[in-house]
Amino acid sequence: MDSIIFFGSKNLQSDKLRNISFYFTNIFLKDILIDISGSWMTLLLKSSYKFLHND
């Protein structure tokens, strides 16, 4: 019975939930992309620094 009520309320607010989940998914993906690009930048900087100062 509780699941049916929950399902009904979920159907009523499906648009709202979809927008919220889409919003948080975008933030999450942006954070992941920023983390990946940041780690790649640090790796590139470290490797180039080692390459330049490896004489």
GUZA-831903 format. One line per field, with one value per atom (N, C-alpha, C): x, y, z; atom name; residue number from 1; residue in one letter. Coordinates in steps of 0.1 Angstrom, whole numbers, plus 5000, padded with zeros to 4 digits. Example, Ala and Ser with C-alpha at 12.3 -4.5 7.8 and 13.67 -1.06 7.14 Angstrom:
2
px [5132:5123:5132:5128:5137:5129] $
py [4943:4955:4967:4978:4989:5000] $
pz [5078:5078:5078:5071:5071:5079] $
a [N:CA:C:N:CA:C] $
k [1:1:1:2:2:2] $
r [A:A:A:S:S:S] $
***
This chain:
55
px [5008:5000:5009:5019:5028:5035:5039:5046:5036:5023:5014:5012:5011:5010:5023:5034:5047:5047:5043:5043:5034:5022:5013:5019:5025:5031:5043:5050:5061:5056:5045:5040:5035:5029:5025:5037:5048:5059:5070:5067:5077:5085:5078:5085:5095:5091:5099:5111:5109:5119:5129:5124:5132:5141:5136:5144:5155:5151:5161:5172:5168:5178:5187:5181:5189:5199:5194:5203:5214:5211:5222:5231:5226:5234:5244:5239:5248:5259:5255:5266:5276:5271:5280:5289:5284:5292:5302:5298:5307:5319:5315:5325:5335:5330:5338:5348:5342:5350:5361:5357:5367:5378:5374:5384:5393:5387:5396:5405:5400:5408:5419:5415:5425:5436:5432:5443:5451:5445:5453:5463:5458:5467:5478:5475:5486:5496:5491:5500:5508:5502:5510:5521:5517:5526:5537:5534:5545:5554:5548:5557:5565:5560:5568:5578:5575:5585:5597:5593:5603:5612:5605:5612:5622:5617:5626:5637:5635:5645:5652:5652:5658:5672:5678:5691:5702] $
py [4988:5000:5013:5013:5024:5026:5015:5016:5022:5018:5024:5039:5043:5057:5065:5059:5065:5066:5055:5055:5066:5068:5078:5092:5095:5108:5110:5099:5100:5104:5098:5101:5115:5120:5134:5144:5140:5150:5145:5137:5131:5142:5153:5163:5170:5173:5180:5171:5158:5149:5147:5147:5146:5158:5170:5182:5182:5178:5178:5168:5156:5146:5150:5156:5160:5171:5180:5191:5185:5176:5170:5162:5155:5147:5156:5167:5177:5182:5185:5190:5179:5166:5155:5153:5153:5151:5162:5174:5186:5184:5180:5178:5167:5156:5145:5150:5157:5162:5172:5180:5190:5182:5172:5164:5157:5151:5144:5153:5165:5174:5180:5183:5188:5178:5165:5155:5153:5154:5153:5165:5177:5189:5187:5183:5181:5170:5160:5149:5155:5163:5169:5178:5186:5196:5189:5178:5171:5164:5158:5151:5160:5172:5182:5188:5190:5195:5185:5172:5162:5161:5162:5162:5174:5185:5197:5197:5192:5193:5179:5171:5158:5158:5169:5170:5164] $
pz [5000:5000:5000:5008:5009:4995:4989:4976:4965:4966:4956:4958:4971:4974:4969:4972:4968:4953:4946:4932:4926:4933:4928:4930:4941:4944:4934:4932:4922:4908:4904:4891:4891:4902:4902:4901:4907:4907:4898:4887:4879:4872:4867:4860:4869:4881:4891:4894:4897:4900:4888:4876:4865:4863:4865:4864:4875:4887:4898:4895:4891:4889:4877:4867:4855:4860:4868:4873:4881:4890:4898:4890:4880:4871:4863:4859:4852:4861:4874:4883:4885:4887:4890:4878:4866:4854:4853:4855:4854:4864:4877:4887:4883:4877:4873:4862:4852:4841:4846:4855:4861:4868:4876:4883:4873:4863:4853:4846:4841:4834:4844:4856:4866:4868:4870:4872:4860:4848:4836:4835:4839:4838:4848:4860:4870:4865:4859:4854:4843:4834:4823:4828:4838:4844:4851:4858:4865:4856:4845:4836:4828:4824:4817:4826:4839:4848:4850:4851:4852:4840:4828:4815:4814:4818:4817:4827:4839:4849:4851:4841:4842:4837:4833:4827:4836] $
a [N:CA:C:N:CA:C:N:CA:C:N:CA:C:N:CA:C:N:CA:C:N:CA:C:N:CA:C:N:CA:C:N:CA:C:N:CA:C:N:CA:C:N:CA:C:N:CA:C:N:CA:C:N:CA:C:N:CA:C:N:CA:C:N:CA:C:N:CA:C:N:CA:C:N:CA:C:N:CA:C:N:CA:C:N:CA:C:N:CA:C:N:CA:C:N:CA:C:N:CA:C:N:CA:C:N:CA:C:N:CA:C:N:CA:C:N:CA:C:N:CA:C:N:CA:C:N:CA:C:N:CA:C:N:CA:C:N:CA:C:N:CA:C:N:CA:C:N:CA:C:N:CA:C:N:CA:C:N:CA:C:N:CA:C:N:CA:C:N:CA:C:N:CA:C:N:CA:C:N:CA:C:N:CA:C:N:CA:C:N:CA:C] $
k [1:1:1:2:2:2:3:3:3:4:4:4:5:5:5:6:6:6:7:7:7:8:8:8:9:9:9:10:10:10:11:11:11:12:12:12:13:13:13:14:14:14:15:15:15:16:16:16:17:17:17:18:18:18:19:19:19:20:20:20:21:21:21:22:22:22:23:23:23:24:24:24:25:25:25:26:26:26:27:27:27:28:28:28:29:29:29:30:30:30:31:31:31:32:32:32:33:33:33:34:34:34:35:35:35:36:36:36:37:37:37:38:38:38:39:39:39:40:40:40:41:41:41:42:42:42:43:43:43:44:44:44:45:45:45:46:46:46:47:47:47:48:48:48:49:49:49:50:50:50:51:51:51:52:52:52:53:53:53:54:54:54:55:55:55] $
r [M:M:M:D:D:D:S:S:S:I:I:I:I:I:I:F:F:F:F:F:F:G:G:G:S:S:S:K:K:K:N:N:N:L:L:L:Q:Q:Q:S:S:S:D:D:D:K:K:K:L:L:L:R:R:R:N:N:N:I:I:I:S:S:S:F:F:F:Y:Y:Y:F:F:F:T:T:T:N:N:N:I:I:I:F:F:F:L:L:L:K:K:K:D:D:D:I:I:I:L:L:L:I:I:I:D:D:D:I:I:I:S:S:S:G:G:G:S:S:S:W:W:W:M:M:M:T:T:T:L:L:L:L:L:L:L:L:L:K:K:K:S:S:S:S:S:S:Y:Y:Y:K:K:K:F:F:F:L:L:L:H:H:H:N:N:N:D:D:D] $
***
